[in-house]
Amino acid sequence: DGGITQSPKYLFRKEGQNVTLSCEQNLNHDAMYWYRQDPGQGLRLIYYSQIVNDFQKGDIAEGYSVSREKKESFPLTVTSAQKNPTAFYLCASSIWAGGVYEQYFGPGTRLTVT
Amino acid sequence: AQSVTQPDIHITVSEGASLELRCNYSYGATPYLFWYVQSPGQGLQLLLKYFSGDTLVQGIKGFEAEFKRSQSSFNLRKPSVHWSDAAEYFCAVVLAYSGAGSYQLTFGKGTKLSVIP
């Protein structure tokens, strides 16, 4: 089945450690995205990538880094510089469909930093 | 600045009752509008979208939404709610077109729907 895979579903880290969240898609979508979700805040864009080896900062990129070495993969690293890393992280990819781009979301990774 | 407002943080309805979730946007050009649904601890699923044409759009799971340019609204409706509809619902609008295969969505803060049996 085609889709977006995020692993792990739950992740625990100590403060001061970097951590990398995985996102893989087999939908053959060109564009991929990372969002952060906090209770009552909706979704906020961290980074997005239109093509391999290219990515742009979103609204809240500070303390995060990404890479896009393969079309299928868009890992997100939460660095120790991120002041409040505990959140639910969602990966998405998009495709042109019926006159508009549609975003499809993965199941998410809940990161807890103590 | 462009924005999306969902005025209701939490709505409770009885099973079988009708539902309307409100969404207002602030955007200068013709918007692309979306409604997504999220079950607890899960990703988002696209319910429906509007970008042009008929202002009443049909989606999955029996949902529909109506685009009203004069009111800058894109409200989500369902005639009869089922217990399985309990979830959080997000309205979203395109913020900027940034090239082929990509665009940026701005999300509202969500409306949590509870369903009473």
Interface residues (C-beta under 8 A of the other chain):
Chain A: I4 Q6 H29 D30 A31 G40 Q41 G42 L43 R44 L45 Y48 S49 Q50 I51 Q56 G58 F88 L90 A92 S94 I95 W96 G99 V100 Y101 E102 Q103 Y104 F105 G106 P107 G108 R110
Chain B: I9 Y32 Y36 G41 Q42 G43 L44 Q45 L46 K49 F51 S52 F90 S98 G99 A100 G101 S102 Y103 Q104 L105 F107 G108 K109 G110
